[in-house]
């Protein structure tokens, strides 16, 4: 699957989508998934964070009919379309924008998974809980990398 965003070009994430701006989630779009897709899961991480990979967003049970997310997804556990958001490593529900320490660039991995099942986890699940629930259900994935530095 191809994952893209009209919110940032040439992989540079604008400040609007970070802790130095409004901190809203970027727009994302993706190509058609394989047959049998029942839902999507999105996980956004920063593997350049000191000490460990930092989780910025966990979103799951997205409808298989979806092909895009709008900019500014509300920061609430249960979304009107039935999808749910988990807890990021800031301790919040929903998207937490890039906020890297220092002045070195960090790479933010937006990874979308096409699954053959809905996860049906409660809102607020962690990345570890979501990844455990996806085991054996991943049909395809797509990755988009954005770069940001303070």
Residue pairs with C-beta under 8 A, 6 or more apart in sequence:
1 30
1 31
1 32
1 33
1 112
1 114
1 140
1 141
1 142
2 30
2 31
2 142
3 28
3 29
3 30
3 110
3 111
3 112
3 142
3 143
3 144
4 28
4 29
4 30
4 144
5 26
5 27
5 28
5 29
5 110
5 144
5 146
6 27
6 29
7 13
7 14
7 16
7 17
7 26
7 27
7 28
7 71
8 14
8 17
8 26
8 146
11 145
11 146
11 147
12 146
12 147
12 148
13 26
13 98
13 108
13 146
13 147
13 148
14 21
15 21
16 22
16 24
17 23
17 24
17 25
17 26
17 97
17 98
18 97
18 98
18 99
18 148
19 96
19 97
19 98
19 99
20 99
20 150
21 97
23 95
23 96
23 97
24 71
24 72
24 95
24 97
25 57
25 69
25 71
25 72
25 73
25 94
25 95
25 97
26 71
26 146
27 68
27 69
27 70
27 71
28 42
28 68
28 69
28 110
28 112
28 144
29 67
29 68
29 69
30 40
30 67
30 68
30 112
30 142
31 67
31 142
32 67
33 40
33 64
33 114
33 139
33 140
34 114
34 139
34 140
36 116
36 139
37 64
37 114
37 115
37 116
37 139
37 140
38 64
38 115
38 116
38 117
38 118
39 60
39 61
39 62
39 63
39 64
39 115
39 117
39 118
39 119
40 60
40 62
40 63
40 64
40 66
40 112
40 113
40 114
40 115
41 58
41 59
41 60
41 61
41 62
41 112
41 113
41 115
41 119
41 130
41 134
42 57
42 58
42 59
42 60
42 62
42 69
42 110
42 111
42 112
42 113
43 55
43 57
43 58
43 59
43 111
43 113
43 127
43 130
43 131
44 55
44 56
44 57
44 58
44 95
44 108
44 109
44 110
44 111
45 53
45 54
45 55
45 56
45 108
45 109
45 111
45 127
46 53
46 54
46 56
46 98
46 100
46 106
46 107
46 108
46 109
47 53
47 107
47 109
48 100
48 104
48 105
48 106
48 107
49 100
49 106
50 101
54 89
55 88
55 89
55 126
55 127
56 88
56 89
56 95
56 96
56 97
56 98
56 108
57 85
57 88
57 94
57 95
57 96
58 85
58 86
58 87
58 88
58 125
58 126
58 127
58 130
59 69
59 73
59 83
59 84
59 85
59 86
59 94
60 83
60 84
60 85
60 86
60 119
60 121
60 125
60 130
60 133
61 82
61 83
61 84
61 118
61 119
61 120
61 121
62 69
62 81
62 83
63 81
63 82
63 83
64 114
66 81
73 79
73 85
73 94
73 95
74 94
75 85
75 92
75 93
75 94
75 95
76 85
76 93
76 94
76 123
77 84
77 85
77 93
77 122
77 123
77 124
78 84
78 123
79 85
84 121
84 122
84 123
84 125
85 93
85 94
85 95
85 123
85 124
86 93
86 121
86 123
86 124
86 125
86 126
86 127
86 129
86 130
87 93
87 124
87 125
87 126
88 94
88 95
88 96
89 96
90 96
93 123
93 124
98 106
98 108
98 146
98 148
99 150
100 106
100 148
100 149
100 150
101 150
102 150
103 149
103 150
104 149
105 147
105 148
105 149
106 147
106 148
106 149
107 145
107 146
107 147
108 145
108 146
108 147
108 148
109 143
109 144
109 145
110 143
110 144
110 145
110 146
111 141
111 142
111 143
112 141
112 142
112 143
113 134
113 138
113 140
113 141
114 138
114 139
114 140
114 141
115 134
115 137
115 138
115 139
116 137
116 139
117 137
119 125
119 130
119 133
119 134
121 129
121 130
121 133
125 133
